[in-house]
Amino acid sequence: MIISGFQKLTLLDYPNKLACIVFTQGCNFKCAYCQNSDLLSIKTEGLIDEKEIFDYLEKRKKVLDGVVITGGEPTIQPNLTLFIQRVKDLGLKVKLDTNGSNPEIIKKLLKEDLVDYIAMDIKTDFDKYGDIIKINWNMDNIKKSIKLIKESTIEHEFRTTINKNDHTIEDLRRICEYLGPDENYYIQNFEQSDYVLDKSLKSFSKDELIKIEKKLKKEFPNVKVRGL
């Protein structure tokens, strides 16, 4: 895989697990609020050799619970399956972060029991997707990925990063309606940073987030705003 980041320890990114994070290079979406915009394009400098990662995992496999693979978008990596198999061979669990653009890869990983947790980003209401990802995309693929994950037996979550410029509570309600009341759906507030492509984007206030969660929970009890 093309890897440009490696965080050796996280207590937050894999629920209830001690893990490390592998950041893959390259993404097929161009979301203006992405916190990892430096990973969007394929580059040749600053890459990390897989050997460095597996040397570390070999030493820490009795301490770590798992590995988070994020990006960028991991499912565009040609050797993702082989990389995950090597991680699993060490007895470690794998959490995959994905934008859901490649349902066939998700299907393969699920069929071969190569992932233990999937977190899928749903960017916005389906009718407004192009405004967020900045390209035309076959929304059937996004819906296929959602269906595959919902019907799987592994732990999973769906999540949306929101900003005041692009998201309304009605957008979020429509996502909830599509997912259904039983799915774990997390709303994450946008945070401005040096890496964000659009410096004009605005975050919601804590009070606004509390109101959003309260309203949605009336119909969808498994909705949660992270960080409150």
PyRosetta script that sets phi, psi and omega in degrees:
from pyrosetta import init, pose_from_sequence

init()
pose = pose_from_sequence("MIISGFQKLTLLDYPNKLACIVFTQGCNFKCAYCQNSDLLSIKTEGLIDEKEIFDYLEKRKKVLDGVVITGGEPTIQPNLTLFIQRVKDLGLKVKLDTNGSNPEIIKKLLKEDLVDYIAMDIKTDFDKYGDIIKINWNMDNIKKSIKLIKESTIEHEFRTTINKNDHTIEDLRRICEYLGPDENYYIQNFEQSDYVLDKSLKSFSKDELIKIEKKLKKEFPNVKVRGL")
pose.set_psi(1, 159.7)
pose.set_omega(1, 173.7)
pose.set_phi(2, -91.8)
pose.set_psi(2, 109.8)
pose.set_omega(2, -172.5)
pose.set_phi(3, -118.9)
pose.set_psi(3, 128.9)
pose.set_omega(3, -178.7)
pose.set_phi(4, -124.7)
pose.set_psi(4, 7.9)
pose.set_omega(4, 176.9)
pose.set_phi(5, -156.4)
pose.set_psi(5, 145.6)
pose.set_omega(5, -179.9)
pose.set_phi(6, -149.0)
pose.set_psi(6, 112.5)
pose.set_omega(6, 176.5)
pose.set_phi(7, -103.6)
pose.set_psi(7, 120.1)
pose.set_omega(7, -169.1)
pose.set_phi(8, -76.0)
pose.set_psi(8, -15.7)
pose.set_omega(8, -178.8)
pose.set_phi(9, -153.0)
pose.set_psi(9, 133.2)
pose.set_omega(9, 171.2)
pose.set_phi(10, -142.8)
pose.set_psi(10, 139.2)
pose.set_omega(10, 174.9)
pose.set_phi(11, -106.1)
pose.set_psi(11, -1.9)
pose.set_omega(11, -171.0)
pose.set_phi(12, -113.8)
pose.set_psi(12, -31.3)
pose.set_omega(12, -166.4)
pose.set_phi(13, -84.1)
pose.set_psi(13, -16.2)
pose.set_omega(13, 174.7)
pose.set_phi(14, -123.5)
pose.set_psi(14, 106.8)
pose.set_omega(14, -173.7)
pose.set_phi(15, -51.2)
pose.set_psi(15, 124.4)
pose.set_omega(15, 176.0)
pose.set_phi(16, 63.6)
pose.set_psi(16, 22.2)
pose.set_omega(16, 179.9)
pose.set_phi(17, -132.8)
pose.set_psi(17, 148.3)
pose.set_omega(17, 171.5)
pose.set_phi(18, -91.3)
pose.set_psi(18, 120.1)
pose.set_omega(18, -170.6)
pose.set_phi(19, -143.4)
pose.set_psi(19, 170.7)
pose.set_omega(19, 168.4)
pose.set_phi(20, -116.5)
pose.set_psi(20, 167.5)
pose.set_omega(20, -177.3)
pose.set_phi(21, -124.6)
pose.set_psi(21, 130.8)
pose.set_omega(21, 173.7)
pose.set_phi(22, -108.3)
pose.set_psi(22, 124.0)
pose.set_omega(22, -179.4)
pose.set_phi(23, -103.6)
pose.set_psi(23, 114.8)
pose.set_omega(23, 178.4)
pose.set_phi(24, -84.8)
pose.set_psi(24, 156.1)
pose.set_omega(24, -177.4)
pose.set_phi(25, -97.5)
pose.set_psi(25, 135.3)
pose.set_omega(25, 175.3)
pose.set_phi(26, 101.7)
pose.set_psi(26, 139.2)
pose.set_omega(26, 177.3)
pose.set_phi(27, -147.0)
pose.set_psi(27, 148.1)
pose.set_omega(27, 178.6)
pose.set_phi(28, -92.7)
pose.set_psi(28, -3.4)
pose.set_omega(28, 173.0)
pose.set_phi(29, -111.2)
pose.set_psi(29, 161.4)
pose.set_omega(29, -178.3)
pose.set_phi(30, -132.1)
pose.set_psi(30, 55.3)
pose.set_omega(30, -176.9)
pose.set_phi(31, -65.1)
pose.set_psi(31, 130.6)
pose.set_omega(31, -173.8)
pose.set_phi(32, -68.1)
pose.set_psi(32, -21.9)
pose.set_omega(32, -177.9)
pose.set_phi(33, -96.7)
pose.set_psi(33, 6.8)
pose.set_omega(33, -175.8)
pose.set_phi(34, -59.4)
pose.set_psi(34, 130.8)
pose.set_omega(34, 178.3)
pose.set_phi(35, -82.5)
pose.set_psi(35, -10.8)
pose.set_omega(35, 179.7)
pose.set_phi(36, -116.1)
pose.set_psi(36, 42.7)
pose.set_omega(36, -175.2)
pose.set_phi(37, -62.6)
pose.set_psi(37, -21.8)
pose.set_omega(37, 177.1)
pose.set_phi(38, -70.3)
pose.set_psi(38, -9.9)
pose.set_omega(38, 179.8)
pose.set_phi(39, -101.3)
pose.set_psi(39, 0.9)
pose.set_omega(39, -173.6)
pose.set_phi(40, -69.3)
pose.set_psi(40, -40.3)
pose.set_omega(40, -177.3)
pose.set_phi(41, -102.0)
pose.set_psi(41, 149.1)
pose.set_omega(41, 177.5)
pose.set_phi(42, -74.0)
pose.set_psi(42, 126.8)
pose.set_omega(42, 179.2)
pose.set_phi(43, -126.2)
pose.set_psi(43, 165.1)
pose.set_omega(43, -179.9)
pose.set_phi(44, -107.0)
pose.set_psi(44, -17.6)
pose.set_omega(44, -178.1)
pose.set_phi(45, -93.1)
pose.set_psi(45, 152.6)
pose.set_omega(45, 174.7)
pose.set_phi(46, 72.2)
pose.set_psi(46, 19.3)
pose.set_omega(46, -179.3)
pose.set_phi(47, -80.3)
pose.set_psi(47, 155.6)
pose.set_omega(47, -178.0)
pose.set_phi(48, -111.1)
pose.set_psi(48, 129.9)
pose.set_omega(48, 179.4)
pose.set_phi(49, -72.3)
pose.set_psi(49, 138.0)
pose.set_omega(49, 178.1)
pose.set_phi(50, -57.6)
pose.set_psi(50, -30.2)
pose.set_omega(50, -179.2)
pose.set_phi(51, -59.5)
pose.set_psi(51, -40.1)
pose.set_omega(51, 178.7)
pose.set_phi(52, -60.2)
pose.set_psi(52, -41.1)
pose.set_omega(52, -178.8)
pose.set_phi(53, -69.1)
pose.set_psi(53, -46.0)
pose.set_omega(53, -176.9)
pose.set_phi(54, -73.5)
pose.set_psi(54, -27.5)
pose.set_omega(54, 172.2)
pose.set_phi(55, -62.4)
pose.set_psi(55, -42.2)
pose.set_omega(55, 178.9)
pose.set_phi(56, -67.1)
pose.set_psi(56, -44.6)
pose.set_omega(56, -178.9)
pose.set_phi(57, -63.1)
pose.set_psi(57, -37.9)
pose.set_omega(57, 178.5)
pose.set_phi(58, -60.8)
pose.set_psi(58, -40.3)
pose.set_omega(58, -178.8)
pose.set_phi(59, -74.2)
pose.set_psi(59, -30.5)
pose.set_omega(59, -172.2)
pose.set_phi(60, -110.7)
pose.set_psi(60, 11.3)
pose.set_omega(60, -173.8)
pose.set_phi(61, -66.0)
pose.set_psi(61, -21.2)
pose.set_omega(61, 177.9)
pose.set_phi(62, -88.4)
pose.set_psi(62, -7.3)
pose.set_omega(62, 178.7)
pose.set_phi(63, -104.8)
pose.set_psi(63, -43.8)
pose.set_omega(63, -179.6)
pose.set_phi(64, -77.3)
pose.set_psi(64, 150.8)
pose.set_omega(64, 173.1)
pose.set_phi(65, -94.1)
pose.set_psi(65, -32.1)
pose.set_omega(65, -174.7)
pose.set_phi(66, -168.5)
pose.set_psi(66, -176.5)
pose.set_omega(66, -178.8)
pose.set_phi(67, -128.3)
pose.set_psi(67, 131.1)
pose.set_omega(67, 173.2)
pose.set_phi(68, -95.7)
pose.set_psi(68, 126.5)
pose.set_omega(68, 177.0)
pose.set_phi(69, -110.6)
pose.set_psi(69, 117.3)
pose.set_omega(69, -175.2)
pose.set_phi(70, -136.6)
pose.set_psi(70, -168.1)
pose.set_omega(70, -177.4)
pose.set_phi(71, -157.0)
pose.set_psi(71, -146.1)
pose.set_omega(71, 13.1)
pose.set_phi(72, 49.2)
pose.set_psi(72, -166.7)
pose.set_omega(72, 175.6)
pose.set_phi(73, -124.8)
pose.set_psi(73, 107.3)
pose.set_omega(73, -174.7)
pose.set_phi(74, -60.1)
pose.set_psi(74, -30.7)
pose.set_omega(74, -173.3)
pose.set_phi(75, -73.4)
pose.set_psi(75, -4.6)
pose.set_omega(75, 173.9)
pose.set_phi(76, -91.0)
pose.set_psi(76, -2.4)
pose.set_omega(76, 179.1)
pose.set_phi(77, -78.0)
pose.set_psi(77, 126.1)
pose.set_omega(77, -175.6)
pose.set_phi(78, -66.2)
pose.set_psi(78, -26.1)
pose.set_omega(78, -176.7)
pose.set_phi(79, -109.3)
pose.set_psi(79, 24.0)
pose.set_omega(79, -178.2)
pose.set_phi(80, -57.9)
pose.set_psi(80, -45.5)
pose.set_omega(80, -177.1)
pose.set_phi(81, -61.6)
pose.set_psi(81, -44.0)
pose.set_omega(81, -179.7)
pose.set_phi(82, -65.1)
pose.set_psi(82, -39.8)
pose.set_omega(82, 178.7)
pose.set_phi(83, -62.5)
pose.set_psi(83, -47.0)
pose.set_omega(83, -179.0)
pose.set_phi(84, -63.8)
pose.set_psi(84, -39.0)
pose.set_omega(84, 179.8)
pose.set_phi(85, -60.7)
pose.set_psi(85, -38.5)
pose.set_omega(85, 178.0)
pose.set_phi(86, -65.5)
pose.set_psi(86, -38.5)
pose.set_omega(86, 177.0)
pose.set_phi(87, -64.6)
pose.set_psi(87, -44.9)
pose.set_omega(87, -178.9)
pose.set_phi(88, -65.1)
pose.set_psi(88, -34.3)
pose.set_omega(88, 178.8)
pose.set_phi(89, -63.5)
pose.set_psi(89, -20.8)
pose.set_omega(89, 177.0)
pose.set_phi(90, -85.6)
pose.set_psi(90, -1.2)
pose.set_omega(90, 179.4)
pose.set_phi(91, 84.8)
pose.set_psi(91, 16.2)
pose.set_omega(91, -178.0)
pose.set_phi(92, -101.0)
pose.set_psi(92, 150.0)
pose.set_omega(92, 176.2)
pose.set_phi(93, -83.7)
pose.set_psi(93, 159.9)
pose.set_omega(93, -177.9)
pose.set_phi(94, -127.9)
pose.set_psi(94, 127.6)
pose.set_omega(94, 170.1)
pose.set_phi(95, -109.2)
pose.set_psi(95, 131.0)
pose.set_omega(95, 179.8)
pose.set_phi(96, -111.6)
pose.set_psi(96, 127.6)
pose.set_omega(96, 169.8)
pose.set_phi(97, -98.1)
pose.set_psi(97, 131.0)
pose.set_omega(97, -175.9)
pose.set_phi(98, -148.3)
pose.set_psi(98, 154.4)
pose.set_omega(98, 173.3)
pose.set_phi(99, -91.1)
pose.set_psi(99, 0.8)
pose.set_omega(99, 175.1)
pose.set_phi(100, 76.6)
pose.set_psi(100, 14.9)
pose.set_omega(100, -175.4)
pose.set_phi(101, -77.8)
pose.set_psi(101, -16.1)
pose.set_omega(101, -175.6)
pose.set_phi(102, -124.6)
pose.set_psi(102, 77.4)
pose.set_omega(102, -176.7)
pose.set_phi(103, -60.8)
pose.set_psi(103, -29.8)
pose.set_omega(103, -179.1)
pose.set_phi(104, -67.3)
pose.set_psi(104, -35.6)
pose.set_omega(104, 176.0)
pose.set_phi(105, -68.2)
pose.set_psi(105, -43.7)
pose.set_omega(105, 178.0)
pose.set_phi(106, -60.7)
pose.set_psi(106, -42.4)
pose.set_omega(106, 178.8)
pose.set_phi(107, -60.2)
pose.set_psi(107, -43.9)
pose.set_omega(107, -179.8)
pose.set_phi(108, -64.2)
pose.set_psi(108, -44.3)
pose.set_omega(108, -179.3)
pose.set_phi(109, -63.8)
pose.set_psi(109, -39.6)
pose.set_omega(109, 178.5)
pose.set_phi(110, -68.6)
pose.set_psi(110, -43.5)
pose.set_omega(110, -178.4)
pose.set_phi(111, -62.0)
pose.set_psi(111, -36.2)
pose.set_omega(111, -176.7)
pose.set_phi(112, -94.2)
pose.set_psi(112, 9.6)
pose.set_omega(112, 177.7)
pose.set_phi(113, 55.4)
pose.set_psi(113, 43.7)
pose.set_omega(113, -176.7)
pose.set_phi(114, -99.1)
pose.set_psi(114, -8.4)
pose.set_omega(114, 176.8)
pose.set_phi(115, -126.4)
pose.set_psi(115, 146.7)
pose.set_omega(115, -178.9)
pose.set_phi(116, -111.1)
pose.set_psi(116, -16.6)
pose.set_omega(116, -179.4)
pose.set_phi(117, -155.2)
pose.set_psi(117, 134.1)
pose.set_omega(117, 175.7)
pose.set_phi(118, -124.4)
pose.set_psi(118, 131.5)
pose.set_omega(118, 171.2)
pose.set_phi(119, -114.8)
pose.set_psi(119, 115.4)
pose.set_omega(119, -178.0)
pose.set_phi(120, -109.3)
pose.set_psi(120, 129.7)
pose.set_omega(120, 175.3)
pose.set_phi(121, -82.2)
pose.set_psi(121, 127.2)
pose.set_omega(121, 169.0)
pose.set_phi(122, -107.7)
pose.set_psi(122, 113.3)
pose.set_omega(122, -166.2)
pose.set_phi(123, -68.7)
pose.set_psi(123, -39.4)
pose.set_omega(123, -179.5)
pose.set_phi(124, -174.8)
pose.set_psi(124, -172.7)
pose.set_omega(124, 171.5)
pose.set_phi(125, -54.8)
pose.set_psi(125, 139.0)
pose.set_omega(125, -172.6)
pose.set_phi(126, -56.5)
pose.set_psi(126, -33.2)
pose.set_omega(126, -178.6)
pose.set_phi(127, -69.3)
pose.set_psi(127, -15.0)
pose.set_omega(127, -175.6)
pose.set_phi(128, -114.0)
pose.set_psi(128, 9.6)
pose.set_omega(128, -173.0)
pose.set_phi(129, -56.9)
pose.set_psi(129, -43.5)
pose.set_omega(129, -177.4)
pose.set_phi(130, -60.0)
pose.set_psi(130, -31.3)
pose.set_omega(130, 178.4)
pose.set_phi(131, -64.7)
pose.set_psi(131, -28.4)
pose.set_omega(131, -177.8)
pose.set_phi(132, -89.6)
pose.set_psi(132, -50.0)
pose.set_omega(132, -171.8)
pose.set_phi(133, -85.4)
pose.set_psi(133, -10.7)
pose.set_omega(133, 172.8)
pose.set_phi(134, 67.6)
pose.set_psi(134, 17.1)
pose.set_omega(134, 174.2)
pose.set_phi(135, -144.1)
pose.set_psi(135, 164.2)
pose.set_omega(135, 172.5)
pose.set_phi(136, -82.2)
pose.set_psi(136, 134.6)
pose.set_omega(136, -177.9)
pose.set_phi(137, -141.4)
pose.set_psi(137, 147.6)
pose.set_omega(137, 177.7)
pose.set_phi(138, -73.9)
pose.set_psi(138, 105.9)
pose.set_omega(138, -176.2)
pose.set_phi(139, -67.9)
pose.set_psi(139, -18.1)
pose.set_omega(139, 175.7)
pose.set_phi(140, -61.0)
pose.set_psi(140, -33.5)
pose.set_omega(140, 178.8)
pose.set_phi(141, -66.6)
pose.set_psi(141, -40.0)
pose.set_omega(141, 176.5)
pose.set_phi(142, -62.0)
pose.set_psi(142, -44.4)
pose.set_omega(142, -179.2)
pose.set_phi(143, -67.4)
pose.set_psi(143, -36.3)
pose.set_omega(143, 177.1)
pose.set_phi(144, -63.2)
pose.set_psi(144, -41.5)
pose.set_omega(144, 179.4)
pose.set_phi(145, -64.2)
pose.set_psi(145, -43.6)
pose.set_omega(145, 177.7)
pose.set_phi(146, -58.3)
pose.set_psi(146, -45.1)
pose.set_omega(146, -178.8)
pose.set_phi(147, -62.9)
pose.set_psi(147, -45.6)
pose.set_omega(147, 179.6)
pose.set_phi(148, -59.0)
pose.set_psi(148, -44.2)
pose.set_omega(148, -177.8)
pose.set_phi(149, -69.4)
pose.set_psi(149, -42.9)
pose.set_omega(149, 179.4)
pose.set_phi(150, -61.0)
pose.set_psi(150, -37.2)
pose.set_omega(150, -176.1)
pose.set_phi(151, -86.1)
pose.set_psi(151, -4.7)
pose.set_omega(151, -179.6)
pose.set_phi(152, -77.3)
pose.set_psi(152, 167.2)
pose.set_omega(152, 179.1)
pose.set_phi(153, -100.2)
pose.set_psi(153, 1.4)
pose.set_omega(153, -177.4)
pose.set_phi(154, -89.1)
pose.set_psi(154, 162.4)
pose.set_omega(154, 174.1)
pose.set_phi(155, -64.4)
pose.set_psi(155, 142.1)
pose.set_omega(155, -179.7)
pose.set_phi(156, -159.3)
pose.set_psi(156, 165.9)
pose.set_omega(156, 174.9)
pose.set_phi(157, -151.1)
pose.set_psi(157, 155.5)
pose.set_omega(157, 170.5)
pose.set_phi(158, -115.3)
pose.set_psi(158, 149.5)
pose.set_omega(158, -174.9)
pose.set_phi(159, -153.0)
pose.set_psi(159, 154.0)
pose.set_omega(159, 177.6)
pose.set_phi(160, -135.8)
pose.set_psi(160, 128.9)
pose.set_omega(160, 172.4)
pose.set_phi(161, -89.7)
pose.set_psi(161, 124.7)
pose.set_omega(161, -172.8)
pose.set_phi(162, -114.9)
pose.set_psi(162, 148.1)
pose.set_omega(162, 171.1)
pose.set_phi(163, -137.6)
pose.set_psi(163, 158.5)
pose.set_omega(163, -172.8)
pose.set_phi(164, -69.7)
pose.set_psi(164, -22.8)
pose.set_omega(164, -179.8)
pose.set_phi(165, -73.0)
pose.set_psi(165, -34.4)
pose.set_omega(165, -167.6)
pose.set_phi(166, -114.7)
pose.set_psi(166, -16.9)
pose.set_omega(166, -171.6)
pose.set_phi(167, -124.9)
pose.set_psi(167, 140.7)
pose.set_omega(167, 173.2)
pose.set_phi(168, -121.6)
pose.set_psi(168, 165.8)
pose.set_omega(168, 178.0)
pose.set_phi(169, -65.1)
pose.set_psi(169, -26.6)
pose.set_omega(169, 176.9)
pose.set_phi(170, -68.7)
pose.set_psi(170, -36.3)
pose.set_omega(170, 174.0)
pose.set_phi(171, -58.1)
pose.set_psi(171, -46.3)
pose.set_omega(171, -177.6)
pose.set_phi(172, -68.0)
pose.set_psi(172, -37.2)
pose.set_omega(172, 178.7)
pose.set_phi(173, -63.7)
pose.set_psi(173, -40.0)
pose.set_omega(173, 179.8)
pose.set_phi(174, -66.3)
pose.set_psi(174, -36.3)
pose.set_omega(174, 174.9)
pose.set_phi(175, -63.1)
pose.set_psi(175, -44.9)
pose.set_omega(175, 179.1)
pose.set_phi(176, -60.1)
pose.set_psi(176, -42.3)
pose.set_omega(176, 179.3)
pose.set_phi(177, -62.4)
pose.set_psi(177, -38.5)
pose.set_omega(177, 179.0)
pose.set_phi(178, -68.8)
pose.set_psi(178, -42.0)
pose.set_omega(178, -178.4)
pose.set_phi(179, -71.4)
pose.set_psi(179, -34.6)
pose.set_omega(179, -175.9)
pose.set_phi(180, 93.9)
pose.set_psi(180, 163.4)
pose.set_omega(180, -171.4)
pose.set_phi(181, -72.6)
pose.set_psi(181, -14.1)
pose.set_omega(181, -173.3)
pose.set_phi(182, -94.5)
pose.set_psi(182, -8.1)
pose.set_omega(182, -176.0)
pose.set_phi(183, -86.1)
pose.set_psi(183, 143.7)
pose.set_omega(183, 173.8)
pose.set_phi(184, -75.5)
pose.set_psi(184, 116.8)
pose.set_omega(184, -177.3)
pose.set_phi(185, -127.7)
pose.set_psi(185, 121.4)
pose.set_omega(185, -176.0)
pose.set_phi(186, -112.0)
pose.set_psi(186, 135.9)
pose.set_omega(186, 175.2)
pose.set_phi(187, -107.0)
pose.set_psi(187, 129.3)
pose.set_omega(187, -177.5)
pose.set_phi(188, -119.2)
pose.set_psi(188, 130.9)
pose.set_omega(188, -179.4)
pose.set_phi(189, -76.3)
pose.set_psi(189, 136.5)
pose.set_omega(189, 175.0)
pose.set_phi(190, -63.9)
pose.set_psi(190, 142.1)
pose.set_omega(190, 175.2)
pose.set_phi(191, -125.6)
pose.set_psi(191, 125.1)
pose.set_omega(191, 178.4)
pose.set_phi(192, -71.3)
pose.set_psi(192, 141.8)
pose.set_omega(192, 178.7)
pose.set_phi(193, -156.9)
pose.set_psi(193, 175.8)
pose.set_omega(193, 178.8)
pose.set_phi(194, -65.2)
pose.set_psi(194, -22.1)
pose.set_omega(194, -175.9)
pose.set_phi(195, -85.6)
pose.set_psi(195, -17.5)
pose.set_omega(195, -176.6)
pose.set_phi(196, -68.7)
pose.set_psi(196, 135.9)
pose.set_omega(196, -175.9)
pose.set_phi(197, -73.2)
pose.set_psi(197, -34.3)
pose.set_omega(197, -177.3)
pose.set_phi(198, -111.0)
pose.set_psi(198, 107.3)
pose.set_omega(198, -177.0)
pose.set_phi(199, -77.3)
pose.set_psi(199, -4.6)
pose.set_omega(199, -179.1)
pose.set_phi(200, -88.9)
pose.set_psi(200, -9.1)
pose.set_omega(200, -177.0)
pose.set_phi(201, -67.7)
pose.set_psi(201, 145.2)
pose.set_omega(201, -176.8)
pose.set_phi(202, -120.0)
pose.set_psi(202, 141.9)
pose.set_omega(202, 176.1)
pose.set_phi(203, -84.2)
pose.set_psi(203, 160.6)
pose.set_omega(203, 171.0)
pose.set_phi(204, -81.9)
pose.set_psi(204, 150.6)
pose.set_omega(204, 174.4)
pose.set_phi(205, -77.4)
pose.set_psi(205, 163.6)
pose.set_omega(205, 178.5)
pose.set_phi(206, -59.9)
pose.set_psi(206, -41.4)
pose.set_omega(206, 179.1)
pose.set_phi(207, -62.8)
pose.set_psi(207, -40.3)
pose.set_omega(207, 178.6)
pose.set_phi(208, -65.0)
pose.set_psi(208, -40.2)
pose.set_omega(208, 178.6)
pose.set_phi(209, -64.9)
pose.set_psi(209, -40.6)
pose.set_omega(209, 178.2)
pose.set_phi(210, -60.7)
pose.set_psi(210, -42.8)
pose.set_omega(210, 179.0)
pose.set_phi(211, -65.1)
pose.set_psi(211, -41.1)
pose.set_omega(211, 178.3)
pose.set_phi(212, -60.7)
pose.set_psi(212, -48.8)
pose.set_omega(212, -179.4)
pose.set_phi(213, -61.3)
pose.set_psi(213, -44.5)
pose.set_omega(213, -177.8)
pose.set_phi(214, -60.7)
pose.set_psi(214, -43.2)
pose.set_omega(214, -179.1)
pose.set_phi(215, -67.2)
pose.set_psi(215, -44.1)
pose.set_omega(215, -177.5)
pose.set_phi(216, -70.0)
pose.set_psi(216, -34.8)
pose.set_omega(216, -178.2)
pose.set_phi(217, -64.0)
pose.set_psi(217, -21.9)
pose.set_omega(217, 178.1)
pose.set_phi(218, -61.3)
pose.set_psi(218, -33.3)
pose.set_omega(218, -179.7)
pose.set_phi(219, -105.8)
pose.set_psi(219, -30.1)
pose.set_omega(219, -172.9)
pose.set_phi(220, -129.7)
pose.set_psi(220, 90.3)
pose.set_omega(220, -171.1)
pose.set_phi(221, -64.3)
pose.set_psi(221, -19.5)
pose.set_omega(221, -177.0)
pose.set_phi(222, -93.1)
pose.set_psi(222, 9.4)
pose.set_omega(222, 174.7)
pose.set_phi(223, -77.9)
pose.set_psi(223, 136.9)
pose.set_omega(223, 178.1)
pose.set_phi(224, -144.8)
pose.set_psi(224, 134.8)
pose.set_omega(224, 172.4)
pose.set_phi(225, -89.8)
pose.set_psi(225, 120.4)
pose.set_omega(225, -179.3)
pose.set_phi(226, -71.5)
pose.set_psi(226, 141.4)
pose.set_omega(226, 173.2)
pose.set_phi(227, 92.8)
pose.set_psi(227, -0.2)
pose.set_omega(227, 178.6)
pose.set_phi(228, -77.6)
pose.dump_pdb("model.pdb")
